[in-house]
Amino acid sequence: MHFFDRWSLSDERIIKSFSKYSKEAAIHYIDIDKQTSLRYLELWKKTWPLLILIHGAPGNISTWYNMIQKTSLVDTYRIFIVDRPWYGKSGYGIAQTSLDEQSRWIWMLLEKNNHKELPIIVWHSFGGPIVGKLLIDFPEDIAGWIIISGAASPEHEKIRGISYPMERRAIKPLIPKPLRVTNAEKFSHVAELLLLEPQRKDITHPLIVMHGYKDRIVPVENAYYIEKHAMQADIDMRIYKDGDNFLPFNRTIVVEKAINDMHEKISTK
C-alpha cells in the first residue's frame, strides 16, 4: 500500500478504529450515479441531535478520529463523518472541482437521512467552500454551521510553487491520488469562490467561525472575509492568538465546546 493510500482506508479498518468509542458504528454508501457513491460513517448512542463532520484536503473519515477519541461527542450527538467527494471511498482520486456538484453530493446525504431535527455541519479548512455552497443552495436543510480554519476568500487563496510542476503531464501520474485531487481543487478555488461571493449575503444561519491567527495554510484573513460577506448570518467569531490550521487535532476540547455552544443556540431559537 502506498503511504498516501491510508486516505482510502477500508470500511473494516475504519469500523475497527471508531468502534472503540461507539459500538453502534456503521459505514454507509449513497449512490450518486452508476459509477460513484458517497461514503460516510455513522456513530450514535442517541438519535438526536445530528452532527455532520466534513474534512479538508487531503483527508477522509479518519481525519476526525482525534476529535472522537478525545471528546465526548459520541455521547451527545448522532454523528455522520463524510468522505467528501473524490476522497476516501467517495470516488477516490478523480478530481471534481465544481462546488455545485460537491454540494449536491452532501445534500443527497441530508435528503436520504431526513431527520426531524436539522443538522449542525462542521467543516475544516478546504472542506469549507462545499458547505458555503450547500447553505446557499439548500438553506432549509441545515440548522447551523461551524467553520474551522475555513478557506473562503478568493483574494487570499494561496497556490504554492510546488503545485505547478505537479500539474505537468509527465509528473502528474507519479503524484499520489489524494494530492492530485487537492491540487486540482486549489487551481479551481479562486473561480469557484468568486461565484459564491455575491450569494454569501443571503446566508442567515447561526455561524461560529474558528481560526488560528498563526494559520499558514489558510490565512486568518479568510475568517474576516466570512465576517464581512455573510452579512445576515448570526456570527460568533473565535480567533485564537496562538492557533494554527489544525484546531481539530490540537484543540479538540475547544472545538467540542463550539459544537455544544451551537447546539444550545439553535435549541433555544
WOJO-V626063 format. One record per residue. N is the residue number from 1. D_LAST is the distance of its C-alpha to the last C-alpha in whole Angstrom. Layout:
BEGIN
n: <N | N>
d_last: <D_LAST | D_LAST>
END
This chain:
BEGIN
n: <1 | 2 | 3 | 4 | 5 | 6 | 7 | 8 | 9 | 10 | 11 | 12 | 13 | 14 | 15 | 16 | 17 | 18 | 19 | 20 | 21 | 22 | 23 | 24 | 25 | 26 | 27 | 28 | 29 | 30 | 31 | 32 | 33 | 34 | 35 | 36 | 37 | 38 | 39 | 40 | 41 | 42 | 43 | 44 | 45 | 46 | 47 | 48 | 49 | 50 | 51 | 52 | 53 | 54 | 55 | 56 | 57 | 58 | 59 | 60 | 61 | 62 | 63 | 64 | 65 | 66 | 67 | 68 | 69 | 70 | 71 | 72 | 73 | 74 | 75 | 76 | 77 | 78 | 79 | 80 | 81 | 82 | 83 | 84 | 85 | 86 | 87 | 88 | 89 | 90 | 91 | 92 | 93 | 94 | 95 | 96 | 97 | 98 | 99 | 100 | 101 | 102 | 103 | 104 | 105 | 106 | 107 | 108 | 109 | 110 | 111 | 112 | 113 | 114 | 115 | 116 | 117 | 118 | 119 | 120 | 121 | 122 | 123 | 124 | 125 | 126 | 127 | 128 | 129 | 130 | 131 | 132 | 133 | 134 | 135 | 136 | 137 | 138 | 139 | 140 | 141 | 142 | 143 | 144 | 145 | 146 | 147 | 148 | 149 | 150 | 151 | 152 | 153 | 154 | 155 | 156 | 157 | 158 | 159 | 160 | 161 | 162 | 163 | 164 | 165 | 166 | 167 | 168 | 169 | 170 | 171 | 172 | 173 | 174 | 175 | 176 | 177 | 178 | 179 | 180 | 181 | 182 | 183 | 184 | 185 | 186 | 187 | 188 | 189 | 190 | 191 | 192 | 193 | 194 | 195 | 196 | 197 | 198 | 199 | 200 | 201 | 202 | 203 | 204 | 205 | 206 | 207 | 208 | 209 | 210 | 211 | 212 | 213 | 214 | 215 | 216 | 217 | 218 | 219 | 220 | 221 | 222 | 223 | 224 | 225 | 226 | 227 | 228 | 229 | 230 | 231 | 232 | 233 | 234 | 235 | 236 | 237 | 238 | 239 | 240 | 241 | 242 | 243 | 244 | 245 | 246 | 247 | 248 | 249 | 250 | 251 | 252 | 253 | 254 | 255 | 256 | 257 | 258 | 259 | 260 | 261 | 262 | 263 | 264 | 265 | 266 | 267 | 268 | 269>
d_last: <49 | 48 | 47 | 44 | 44 | 41 | 39 | 39 | 40 | 40 | 38 | 40 | 40 | 36 | 36 | 38 | 36 | 33 | 34 | 35 | 31 | 30 | 33 | 30 | 31 | 32 | 33 | 32 | 33 | 32 | 35 | 34 | 38 | 41 | 42 | 38 | 35 | 32 | 32 | 29 | 29 | 27 | 26 | 25 | 25 | 22 | 20 | 17 | 15 | 17 | 18 | 20 | 23 | 25 | 28 | 30 | 34 | 36 | 34 | 33 | 31 | 33 | 32 | 29 | 31 | 31 | 27 | 27 | 30 | 29 | 26 | 24 | 22 | 24 | 23 | 19 | 19 | 21 | 22 | 24 | 26 | 27 | 31 | 30 | 32 | 36 | 35 | 36 | 37 | 35 | 38 | 39 | 41 | 41 | 39 | 37 | 36 | 34 | 30 | 30 | 32 | 30 | 26 | 28 | 29 | 25 | 24 | 26 | 25 | 21 | 23 | 26 | 23 | 21 | 18 | 16 | 13 | 13 | 14 | 14 | 17 | 19 | 23 | 25 | 28 | 30 | 27 | 25 | 26 | 26 | 22 | 22 | 24 | 22 | 19 | 21 | 22 | 20 | 16 | 15 | 16 | 14 | 10 | 11 | 15 | 17 | 20 | 23 | 26 | 26 | 28 | 27 | 30 | 33 | 35 | 34 | 35 | 38 | 41 | 43 | 47 | 47 | 45 | 48 | 51 | 48 | 48 | 52 | 53 | 56 | 53 | 50 | 51 | 52 | 48 | 46 | 44 | 40 | 42 | 43 | 39 | 38 | 41 | 40 | 36 | 37 | 40 | 37 | 34 | 35 | 36 | 33 | 30 | 32 | 31 | 27 | 28 | 27 | 24 | 22 | 21 | 19 | 17 | 13 | 11 | 10 | 14 | 16 | 19 | 22 | 26 | 29 | 31 | 34 | 33 | 36 | 35 | 32 | 32 | 30 | 30 | 28 | 25 | 26 | 26 | 23 | 21 | 24 | 23 | 20 | 19 | 16 | 14 | 12 | 15 | 16 | 19 | 21 | 25 | 27 | 31 | 33 | 31 | 32 | 31 | 31 | 28 | 27 | 31 | 31 | 28 | 26 | 25 | 23 | 22 | 20 | 19 | 17 | 16 | 15 | 13 | 11 | 10 | 9 | 7 | 5 | 6 | 4 | 0>
END
